[in-house]
Amino acid sequence: MSTLRFFAIKETLNRKPVVITEEKRRSEIFGQNVYDSKKMRQTLTSGAFVSLTNAIEKGGKIDRAIADQIASAMKDWALSKGVTHYTHWFQPLTGATAEKHDAFFETIENNGAIEKFGGTQLVQQEPDASSFPNGGIRNTFEARGYTAWDPTSPAFVYGTTLCIPTVFVAYTGEALDYKTPLLRALQAVDNAAVAVCKYFDKNVKKVNASLGWEQEYFLIDSALVSSRPDIQLTGRTLLGHASAKGQQLDDHYFGTIPNRAMSYMRDLETECMLLGIPVKTRHNEVAPNQFELAPIYEEANLAVDHNALLMDVMDKVAERHNFKVLFHEKPFKGINGSGKHNNWSLSTDTGVNLLSPGKTPMSNLQFLTFFINTIKAVNDNEELLRAAIASASNDHRLGANEAPPAIISVFIGEQLTHVLNELENVTNGKLSPQEKTDLKLNVVGKIPEILLDNTDRNRTSPFAFTGNKFEFRAVGSKANCANPMTLLNSIVAKQLIDFKVEVDALIAKKDLKKDEAVFNILREYIKKSKAVLFEGNGYGEAWEKEAKKRGLSNNKSTPEALKAKVSKKALSLYKDLGVMNATEVEARYEIELEDYIMRIQIEGRVLGDLARNHVVPTAVKYQNILIENVKGLKEIYEKDFKRVSKAQLELIEEISKHIESINKLVTNMTDARRKSNLIKSLEDKSVAYCDKVKPLFEEIRYHCDKLELLVDDELWPLTKYRELLFTT
């Protein structure tokens, strides 16, 4: 095996950057492979275009005749780009995207053939989807699943296939994907936010949630990955001693991008431009061989689709450059993991960002209304937010190496904390003329000024306000953004609905003016939301103790965290908003527990194989070399051989102790896994895997990593950290 390691290193060192030529400006090729509104206007009749635009903007229905027109125009456009197949592109609960390709090709009479694609094929399909995770939904009712066109996310061409973004639902209508609940949540927050906006601007008719994700990832040469079965099968290193040099010098962060990585990025960005993914930022991240890519923000549903598509494209482009993209949240122990910061805001159809202060006291009161309501929503649902980002892989990242902790808190900065303190002291009931003037001129009126240089420097905050948006940083790099976005938009929608009820009650019963009623309710929300506001460092026992005093949850493992998903509060939230029914929520809970169990199970099997079939035989081989050396010394030095071979004898004994420990621990791990597999309850099984199986991973790793330091480097079979992180 060591031959494979050194062959991989040699191959990597001989790589040259792939030559990338960019013949056109990015603005010229942006969206070239997307059937967007410009192409729709060019290819559709005016009636079909109006009908489709109405469906996109207002959720109107498209009748069959119009659907046939759209399908025909879409097909002709796709054929002009060399397309041969179409697919309903959807996001099942596997965490990946899915597609089944059908050719436009159809036979006709007299041995003829045509390219055919009608409204029926565009609007709905029935994929053979019985093997997708469903949490028992289709076992209980019907095995069939249906994909249905989502016109709010434009179709696109990738390769020779027309991809049509769709939802994926069961025969009885339950959502079997990430997109369907997200669309419902976005509708809920739209309705709730518009109702609140009417206090400040009667012209607002629609509010869109926007999302700007930041995708962190590692780039590792494909040959090096091939020499590491753990990376191939689990996405992370289960073994490996830390490199002498890691990220201690902070010399990689924002440093010069390596040539091969730059070629990859340029190639990737060209593909993104063609697909209408508005990527803008690229840079080195903190850890060696870690990078980040970020786009301009978009409407949340489209942004989620673009991120899911991007991860597919990143993998495909990486193959051309002999790279493997690692999306795992913690592929390497002891250095920074990867997140996917979700930058979220709300914007009106009148062009106002509701989380950005304006030029007048009234617009700033609107800002404070949405700002404080969001904080209140997070405070009341922090446990649900933790559940929304829970996974076996993200558990490794949370609370380690600059990552946010498992405790959800909100960072708003010193200046806004001062503003909230001022508002907290507002008089209960009617405001005096002096107080109203002081509030509007000196507190609310001056918000834009105090935010001019209020950049957020708290890297460990899970949920931070960063000037004109909230940044949900605890989301993992491998996650589908729809999960946290569905939850965040749902809790904010619920909070805004409650806020309007309370404000209207004060106006009606207490005879208060609108702004007085708003101030009064916001004051109470500030008092009730103090527990979640935290300006300090998210690391350490001190914050954990303080968070416990405040009543905040600290669910460090996925089985612990996921319980909140099926709480009465969660079921009521989703049901009341029409986002998900109890069956859909419980199905997702089951699926995520199964996913957790399977991932830990796979890691255990891979670790056992590596330890016993790679590490131990190599250690024995080296031990035999040492034994032969000692024998030779004995022949030469006879009775005095123990003195001259003392180091070798100690090394032989130390290797034996580690081998013994590894064999014993792997046996214990296998037994623990077998016992866990006998447990019928998914909840109990996931806890058993978490508490009984997973802890043995670190113990096995400890002894394997110690052997890595003892065994001759020429014999060691697994590519080492220094080679994985510093060979490009």
C-alpha positions in Angstrom: 0.0 0.0 0.0 2.9 2.4 0.7 3.7 2.1 -3.0 0.3 3.6 -3.8 0.9 6.4 -1.4 4.2 7.4 -3.0 2.8 6.9 -6.5 0.0 9.3 -5.6 2.3 11.9 -4.2 4.6 11.6 -7.3 1.6 11.9 -9.6 0.3 15.0 -7.7 3.7 16.7 -7.9 3.8 16.2 -11.7 0.4 17.9 -12.2 0.2 21.1 -14.2 -2.6 23.6 -14.0 -5.3 23.1 -16.7 -5.1 25.9 -19.2 -8.4 27.9 -19.0 -9.2 30.6 -21.6 -12.0 33.1 -21.0 -12.8 34.5 -24.4 -15.8 36.6 -23.4 -16.7 38.8 -20.5 -18.6 37.2 -17.8 -21.5 39.6 -18.2 -21.8 38.4 -21.8 -22.1 34.7 -21.0 -24.1 35.1 -17.8 -27.3 33.0 -18.0 -26.6 31.8 -21.5 -27.8 28.3 -20.7 -30.8 29.4 -18.7 -34.3 29.7 -20.0 -34.8 33.0 -18.2 -37.4 35.8 -18.7 -35.5 37.4 -21.5 -35.5 34.1 -23.5 -39.1 33.5 -22.5 -40.1 36.9 -23.9 -38.3 36.1 -27.2 -39.7 32.6 -27.7 -43.3 32.7 -26.2 -46.5 34.3 -27.4 -47.4 37.4 -25.4 -50.3 35.4 -23.8 -48.1 32.6 -22.7 -45.4 35.0 -21.4 -48.0 36.9 -19.3 -49.5 33.6 -18.0 -46.0 32.3 -17.0 -45.0 35.6 -15.4 -48.2 35.6 -13.4 -47.5 32.1 -12.2 -44.0 33.0 -11.2 -44.8 36.3 -9.4 -48.3 35.6 -8.0 -48.6 31.8 -8.0 -51.2 31.7 -10.7 -52.1 28.5 -12.5 -51.0 27.7 -16.1 -53.6 26.0 -18.2 -52.8 23.0 -20.4 -52.8 24.9 -23.7 -50.3 27.5 -22.4 -48.2 24.7 -20.9 -48.0 23.1 -24.3 -46.8 26.4 -25.8 -44.2 26.9 -23.1 -42.9 23.3 -23.5 -42.7 23.7 -27.3 -40.7 26.9 -27.0 -38.5 25.5 -24.3 -37.8 22.4 -26.4 -36.9 24.5 -29.5 -34.5 26.6 -27.4 -32.9 23.6 -25.8 -32.5 21.8 -29.2 -30.7 24.9 -30.6 -28.1 24.3 -27.9 -27.5 20.7 -28.8 -29.7 19.2 -26.1 -30.9 15.6 -26.6 -32.6 14.8 -23.3 -34.7 16.5 -20.6 -35.0 15.8 -16.9 -37.1 16.8 -13.9 -34.3 18.0 -11.6 -35.3 17.7 -7.9 -33.9 17.6 -4.4 -35.0 14.4 -2.5 -34.2 13.9 1.1 -30.9 12.2 0.4 -29.2 15.6 0.5 -28.1 15.3 -3.1 -29.9 16.3 -6.3 -31.7 13.7 -8.5 -32.5 13.4 -12.2 -33.9 10.8 -14.6 -33.1 11.6 -18.3 -35.7 11.1 -21.1 -34.9 11.8 -24.7 -37.0 14.2 -26.8 -36.9 11.4 -29.4 -40.3 9.8 -30.3 -41.1 7.3 -33.1 -44.0 8.0 -35.5 -45.7 6.0 -38.3 -43.8 4.9 -41.4 -40.6 4.3 -39.5 -40.2 8.0 -38.8 -39.1 9.9 -35.7 -39.5 13.4 -34.2 -38.4 15.4 -31.2 -41.4 15.7 -28.9 -41.9 17.5 -25.6 -45.3 18.6 -24.5 -47.0 20.4 -21.6 -47.7 17.1 -19.8 -44.0 16.2 -19.8 -43.1 19.7 -18.6 -45.6 20.0 -15.8 -45.5 16.5 -14.2 -43.6 13.2 -14.3 -43.7 10.0 -12.3 -40.1 8.9 -11.7 -39.3 5.4 -10.4 -38.5 6.8 -7.0 -39.3 4.0 -4.6 -35.7 3.9 -3.2 -35.6 7.5 -2.1 -35.8 8.2 1.7 -39.5 8.8 2.6 -39.8 8.2 6.3 -42.6 5.7 5.8 -44.8 8.1 3.9 -45.1 6.0 0.7 -45.0 2.7 2.5 -48.1 3.8 4.4 -50.0 5.2 1.4 -48.8 4.8 -2.2 -45.4 3.9 -3.5 -45.5 6.4 -6.4 -43.8 9.8 -6.2 -44.5 12.7 -8.6 -42.3 15.6 -9.7 -44.1 18.8 -10.6 -42.6 21.9 -12.3 -41.6 24.8 -10.2 -41.8 27.8 -12.7 -40.2 30.2 -10.1 -36.8 28.5 -10.7 -35.9 28.7 -14.4 -35.0 25.6 -16.5 -31.4 25.3 -17.5 -29.1 23.3 -19.9 -26.2 21.4 -18.5 -24.2 19.3 -20.9 -26.8 17.9 -23.4 -29.7 17.8 -20.9 -32.5 20.3 -20.3 -33.0 20.4 -16.5 -36.4 21.5 -15.2 -36.4 22.3 -11.4 -39.3 20.5 -9.8 -40.9 19.6 -6.4 -41.2 16.0 -5.5 -44.3 14.8 -3.7 -46.0 11.5 -2.7 -49.3 10.3 -4.3 -51.2 11.8 -1.4 -49.5 15.2 -1.7 -46.9 14.9 1.2 -43.6 16.6 0.4 -40.7 14.1 -0.3 -38.1 16.8 -1.0 -36.5 20.0 0.4 -38.1 22.4 -2.1 -41.8 21.9 -1.3 -41.7 23.0 2.4 -39.3 25.8 1.5 -41.8 27.2 -1.0 -44.6 27.0 1.6 -42.4 28.7 4.2 -41.5 31.5 1.7 -45.2 32.1 1.0 -45.9 32.2 4.8 -43.2 34.8 5.5 -44.3 36.8 2.4 -47.9 37.0 3.7 -46.9 37.8 7.3 -44.2 40.4 6.3 -46.5 42.2 3.9 -49.2 42.6 6.6 -46.6 44.2 8.9 -45.1 46.4 6.2 -48.6 47.9 5.7 -47.9 49.8 9.0 -45.2 51.7 7.3 -46.0 51.6 3.5 -49.4 50.8 2.1 -47.8 50.2 -1.4 -46.0 47.0 -0.4 -47.6 44.0 -2.0 -44.9 41.3 -1.8 -41.9 40.5 0.4 -39.2 38.2 -0.8 -36.7 36.3 1.4 -33.2 36.6 0.0 -30.3 34.3 0.6 -26.6 34.6 -0.1 -24.7 31.5 0.8 -20.9 31.2 1.3 -19.6 27.8 0.2 -16.5 26.6 2.0 -14.7 23.5 0.7 -11.3 21.7 0.5 -9.6 20.8 -2.7 -7.5 17.6 -2.6 -5.7 16.0 -5.5 -7.7 13.0 -6.8 -4.7 10.7 -6.6 -4.1 11.5 -3.0 -7.8 10.8 -2.2 -7.5 7.4 -4.0 -4.8 6.5 -1.5 -7.2 7.2 1.4 -10.1 4.8 1.7 -11.6 6.9 4.5 -11.9 10.0 2.4 -13.3 8.0 -0.5 -16.0 6.4 1.6 -16.8 8.9 4.3 -15.6 12.3 3.0 -13.2 12.7 6.0 -10.0 11.4 7.5 -10.7 8.9 10.3 -7.0 8.6 11.0 -4.0 10.8 10.6 -1.6 12.6 12.9 -1.5 16.4 12.7 1.0 17.9 10.4 3.8 19.8 12.1 2.7 22.9 10.2 -1.0 23.4 9.9 -2.8 26.7 10.1 -0.9 28.1 13.0 0.8 30.9 11.0 -2.5 32.1 9.4 -0.5 32.3 6.1 -3.1 30.6 3.9 -6.1 32.8 4.8 -6.6 35.3 2.0 -3.2 34.3 0.6 -2.2 33.9 -3.0 -4.4 31.2 -4.5 -2.3 28.2 -5.8 -2.1 28.0 -9.6 -4.0 24.7 -9.9 -6.7 25.9 -7.6 -7.0 29.1 -9.5 -7.4 27.2 -12.8 -10.1 25.2 -11.2 -11.9 28.3 -9.9 -11.8 30.0 -13.2 -13.2 27.0 -15.0 -15.9 26.6 -12.3 -16.9 30.2 -12.4 -17.3 30.1 -16.2 -19.7 27.1 -15.8 -21.5 29.1 -13.1 -21.9 32.1 -15.4 -23.4 30.0 -18.1 -25.9 28.5 -15.6 -26.8 31.9 -14.2 -25.2 31.3 -10.7 -24.0 34.8 -9.8 -20.7 33.8 -8.1 -18.6 36.9 -7.2 -16.1 36.1 -4.4 -13.3 33.6 -4.2 -10.4 33.3 -1.7 -8.3 31.0 0.4 -9.8 30.1 3.7 -8.0 29.5 7.0 -6.9 25.9 6.7 -4.4 24.7 4.1 -6.1 23.7 0.8 -9.4 25.2 2.0 -11.2 27.8 -0.1 -14.5 29.7 -0.3 -16.8 30.8 -3.1 -19.7 33.2 -2.6 -22.4 34.7 -4.9 -24.4 37.8 -5.0 -27.6 37.2 -3.0 -30.8 36.0 -4.7 -34.4 35.2 -4.0 -34.2 32.3 -1.4 -35.7 29.5 -3.5 -33.5 30.3 -6.5 -30.5 30.6 -4.2 -31.1 27.2 -2.7 -31.4 25.6 -6.2 -28.2 27.4 -7.3 -26.3 26.1 -4.3 -27.5 22.5 -4.9 -26.6 22.8 -8.6 -23.2 24.4 -7.7 -22.2 21.4 -5.6 -22.9 19.1 -8.5 -20.9 21.3 -10.9 -18.0 21.7 -8.5 -17.6 17.9 -8.4 -17.8 17.6 -12.2 -15.3 20.4 -12.9 -13.0 19.0 -10.2 -12.6 15.8 -12.3 -11.2 17.8 -15.2 -8.6 19.3 -12.9 -7.7 16.0 -11.1 -9.2 17.3 -7.8 -11.7 16.0 -5.3 -13.9 18.5 -3.6 -14.4 17.8 0.1 -17.7 19.2 1.4 -17.5 17.4 4.7 -17.7 19.9 7.6 -14.6 18.5 9.3 -12.4 16.4 6.9 -9.3 17.0 8.9 -8.8 16.9 12.7 -7.3 19.9 14.4 -7.8 22.5 11.7 -10.8 24.6 10.6 -13.8 22.8 9.3 -16.1 24.1 6.5 -19.4 26.0 6.9 -22.0 27.4 4.5 -22.9 30.7 6.0 -26.5 31.6 5.1 -26.9 35.4 4.8 -30.7 36.0 5.0 -32.8 39.1 4.7 -36.3 40.3 3.6 -36.9 42.7 0.7 -40.1 44.4 -0.5 -41.4 44.7 -4.1 -40.8 48.5 -3.6 -37.1 47.9 -3.4 -36.6 48.1 0.4 -34.3 45.8 2.4 -36.3 45.4 5.6 -33.1 44.7 7.6 -31.4 47.8 6.4 -31.9 51.2 8.1 -33.3 54.0 6.0 -33.1 57.8 5.8 -36.2 58.6 8.0 -37.2 57.7 11.5 -40.3 55.8 10.1 -38.1 53.6 7.8 -35.8 53.0 10.8 -38.8 52.0 12.9 -39.6 49.5 10.2 -36.1 48.2 10.3 -36.2 47.8 14.1 -39.6 46.0 13.8 -38.1 43.3 11.5 -34.8 43.3 13.3 -36.3 42.8 16.8 -38.9 40.3 15.6 -36.2 38.2 14.0 -34.2 38.2 17.3 -37.4 37.2 19.2 -38.1 34.4 16.7 -34.6 33.0 17.2 -34.9 33.4 21.0 -38.1 31.4 21.1 -36.9 28.8 18.7 -33.2 28.4 19.3 -33.6 24.7 19.8 -35.3 24.3 16.5 -32.6 26.3 14.7 -30.0 23.9 16.2 -32.0 20.9 14.9 -32.2 22.5 11.4 -28.4 22.3 11.1 -27.9 18.9 12.8 -25.9 16.1 11.1 -23.3 13.6 11.9 -20.7 15.6 9.9 -21.6 19.0 11.3 -21.3 17.6 14.9 -17.6 17.4 14.3 -17.3 21.1 13.3 -19.6 22.9 15.8 -17.6 24.3 18.7 -14.2 23.6 17.3 -11.5 25.6 15.5 -13.4 28.9 15.2 -16.7 27.3 14.3 -19.9 28.4 16.1 -20.9 26.3 19.1 -24.0 24.1 19.4 -25.6 26.8 21.5 -27.6 29.2 19.3 -27.1 32.8 20.2 -27.4 36.2 18.3 -24.6 38.7 18.0 -25.7 42.3 17.1 -22.7 44.4 18.1 -22.2 47.1 20.8 -24.0 49.9 19.0 -27.3 48.1 18.3 -27.2 46.6 21.9 -27.2 50.3 23.1 -30.2 51.1 20.8 -32.1 48.1 22.2 -31.3 49.2 25.8 -32.7 52.7 25.0 -35.9 51.2 23.5 -36.3 48.9 26.5 -36.8 52.0 28.7 -39.8 53.3 26.6 -42.8 54.3 28.7 -45.5 51.7 28.9 -48.5 53.0 27.0 -48.7 56.5 25.5 -45.4 58.3 24.8 -44.9 61.9 26.0 -44.1 64.4 23.2 -40.6 64.8 24.5 -40.0 61.0 24.6 -41.4 60.5 21.1 -39.1 63.3 19.8 -36.1 61.9 21.6 -36.7 58.4 20.3 -37.2 59.5 16.7 -34.3 61.9 16.6 -31.7 60.5 18.9 -32.3 56.8 19.0 -34.2 55.6 15.9 -33.1 58.4 13.6 -29.4 57.9 14.2 -29.3 54.1 13.5 -27.7 54.5 10.0 -24.9 56.6 11.4 -24.0 54.2 14.2 -24.0 51.3 11.7 -21.6 52.9 9.3 -18.6 51.0 10.7 -20.4 48.3 12.7 -18.8 45.3 10.9 -19.1 42.0 12.8 -15.8 40.6 13.9 -17.2 37.8 16.1 -16.3 34.7 14.1 -17.8 32.3 16.6 -21.4 33.6 16.6 -23.9 31.1 15.2 -26.4 33.9 14.2 -25.0 37.4 13.7 -26.3 40.7 12.3 -23.9 42.0 9.8 -25.2 45.4 8.8 -28.2 44.7 6.5 -28.8 41.0 7.0 -28.6 38.1 9.5 -25.9 35.5 8.9 -26.7 32.0 10.1 -23.2 30.7 10.4 -23.8 27.3 12.0 -25.1 25.8 8.8 -22.7 23.0 7.6 -20.9 23.1 4.2 -22.5 19.8 3.1 -26.0 20.9 4.0 -28.9 21.7 1.6 -29.7 25.3 2.4 -33.5 24.5 2.2 -33.5 22.9 5.6 -32.3 26.0 7.7 -34.1 28.4 5.3 -37.5 26.6 5.7 -37.2 26.8 9.5 -35.9 30.4 9.6 -38.6 31.8 7.3 -41.2 29.8 9.2 -40.3 31.1 12.7 -40.0 34.7 11.4 -43.4 34.3 9.7 -45.0 33.0 12.9 -43.4 35.8 14.9 -44.6 38.5 12.6 -48.1 37.2 12.7 -48.0 37.3 16.5 -46.6 40.8 16.4 -49.3 42.1 14.2 -52.0 40.6 16.5 -50.5 42.3 19.5 -50.0 45.7 17.9 -53.5 45.7 16.5 -54.9 44.8 20.0 -53.0 47.8 21.6 -54.3 50.2 18.9 -57.9 48.9 19.4 -58.0 48.5 23.1 -55.6 51.0 24.5 -56.3 53.8 22.0 -52.6 54.0 21.1 -51.3 55.5 17.9 -49.6 53.0 15.5 -46.0 54.0 16.3 -46.7 54.0 20.0 -48.2 50.5 19.8 -45.2 49.3 17.8 -42.7 50.8 20.3 -44.6 49.2 23.2 -44.5 45.7 21.7 -40.9 46.0 20.6 -39.9 47.0 24.1 -41.5 43.8 25.5 -39.8 41.7 22.9 -36.4 43.1 23.8 -37.0 42.2 27.4 -38.1 38.7 26.5 -35.2 38.1 24.0 -32.2 39.0 26.2 -31.2 35.4 26.8 -30.2 34.8 23.2 -28.2 38.0 22.8 -24.5 37.3 23.4 -21.5 39.5 22.4 -18.7 37.3 23.7 -16.6 34.3 22.4 -18.7 31.2 21.8 -16.0 28.8 23.1 -15.4 27.3 26.5 -17.1 26.2 29.7 -17.8 29.8 30.9 -20.3 30.4 28.0 -21.8 27.0 28.4 -22.5 27.7 32.1 -23.9 31.1 31.3 -26.1 29.7 28.5 -27.5 27.1 30.9 -28.4 29.9 33.4 -30.2 31.7 30.5 -32.2 28.6 29.6 -30.6 28.1 26.2 -30.2 24.5 24.9 -26.8 22.9 24.3 -27.6 19.9 22.2 -24.1 18.8 21.2 -25.1 15.6 19.3 -27.5 15.1 16.4 -29.8 12.6 18.2 -30.2 15.1 21.0 -30.8 18.0 18.7 -33.2 16.3 16.3 -35.8 15.7 19.1 -36.9 19.3 18.8 -38.0 18.7 15.3 -41.0 16.6 16.5 -41.8 18.6 19.6 -45.3 20.0 20.0 -44.0 23.4 19.3 -42.5 22.4 15.9 -45.5 20.4 14.8 -47.8 23.3 15.7 -45.6 25.8 14.0 -45.5 24.0 10.7 -49.1 23.0 10.8 -50.4 26.5 11.5 -48.4 28.0 8.7 -49.2 25.2 6.2 -45.5 24.4 5.7 -45.6 20.8 6.7 -48.2 18.4 8.3 -47.3 16.1 11.1 -46.7 13.2 8.7 -44.1 15.2 6.8 -42.3 16.4 9.9 -42.1 13.0 11.5 -40.9 11.4 8.2 -38.1 13.9 8.1 -37.2 13.1 11.7 -37.0 9.4 10.8 -34.9 10.0 7.7 -32.4 12.2 9.5 -32.0 9.6 12.3 -31.5 6.9 9.8 -28.9 9.0 8.0 -27.1 9.6 11.2 -27.0 5.9 12.1 -25.9 4.9 8.6 -23.1 7.4 8.5 -21.7 6.4 11.9 -22.0 2.7 10.9 -20.1 3.3 7.7 -17.4 5.2 9.5 -17.1 2.4 12.0 -16.7 -0.2 9.3 -14.1 1.8 7.4 -12.1 2.6 10.6 -12.1 -1.1 11.6 -10.8 -2.0 8.1 -8.1 0.7 8.1 -6.9 -0.1 11.6 -6.7 -3.9 11.2 -5.9 -4.3 7.5 -3.6 -1.2 7.0 -2.2 0.1 10.2 -1.6 -3.1 12.2 0.1 -5.1 9.4 2.3 -2.1 8.7 3.2 -1.8 12.4 4.0 -5.5 12.6 6.1 -5.3 9.5 8.2 -2.5 11.0 8.3 -4.3 14.3 9.8 -7.3 12.5 12.5 -5.1 11.0 13.3 -3.9 14.5 13.4 -7.5 15.8 15.8 -8.5 13.0 17.9 -5.5 13.9 18.0 -6.5 17.6 18.9 -10.1 16.6 21.8 -8.7 14.6 23.0 -6.6 17.5 22.8 -9.6 19.8 25.1 -11.5 17.4 27.6 -8.7 17.4 27.5 -7.5 21.1 26.3 -10.8 22.7 25.7 -10.2 26.4 25.9 -6.4 26.0 23.3 -6.3 23.3 20.5 -4.9 25.6 22.5 -1.8 26.2 23.0 -1.0 22.6 19.5 -2.1 21.5 17.6 -0.4 24.3 15.8 2.1 22.1 14.8 -0.6 19.6 13.5 -2.9 22.4 11.5 -0.1 23.9 10.1 0.7 20.4 9.1 -2.9 19.8 7.3 -3.0 23.2 5.5 0.4 22.5 4.4 -0.8 19.1 3.0 -4.0 20.7 1.0 -2.0 23.2 -0.6 0.1 20.5 -1.4 -3.0 18.4 -2.9 -4.7 21.4 -5.1 -1.6 22.1 -6.2 -1.3 18.5 -7.3 -4.9 18.2 -9.1 -4.7 21.5 -10.9 -1.4 20.7 -11.9 -2.5 17.2 -13.4 -5.6 18.7 -15.3 -3.5 21.3 -16.5 -1.1 18.5 -17.7 -4.0 16.4 -19.6 -5.5 19.4 -21.1 -2.2 20.2 -22.2 -1.8 16.6 -23.8 -5.2 16.6 -25.7 -4.5 19.8 -26.9 -1.2 18.5 -28.2 -2.8 15.3 -30.5 -5.0 17.4 -32.3 -1.9 18.8 -35.6 -1.4 17.0 -36.4 2.2 18.0 -34.5 4.6 15.6 -34.2 7.1 18.5 -32.6 4.6 20.8 -30.4 3.2 18.1 -29.1 6.6 17.1 -28.3 7.4 20.8 -26.5 4.0 21.1 -24.4 4.7 18.0 -23.7 8.2 19.4 -22.8 7.2 23.0 -21.5 3.6 22.6 -20.0 3.3 19.1 -18.7 6.8 18.1 -16.6 7.4 21.2 -14.4 4.4 20.3 -13.4 6.1 17.1 -11.2 8.6 18.9 -9.6 5.9 21.1 -8.8 3.8 18.0 -7.5 6.8 16.2 -5.2 7.8 19.1 -3.3 4.5 18.9 -3.2 4.5 15.1 -1.9 8.0 15.0 0.8 7.2 17.6 1.9 4.3 15.3 2.1 6.7 12.4 4.8 8.6 14.4 6.7 5.4 15.3 6.7 3.5 12.0 9.2 4.1 9.2 7.7 6.7 6.8 8.7 4.5 3.8 6.3 1.8 5.1 3.3 3.9 6.2 0.5 3.1 3.7 -1.9 6.1 4.3 -1.1 9.5 2.8 -0.3 11.8 5.7 -1.8 15.1 6.6 1.3 17.1 5.5 0.9 15.5 2.0 -2.9 15.9 1.8 -2.8 19.5 2.9 0.4 20.8 1.3 0.8 18.9 -1.9 -1.0 20.6 -4.8 
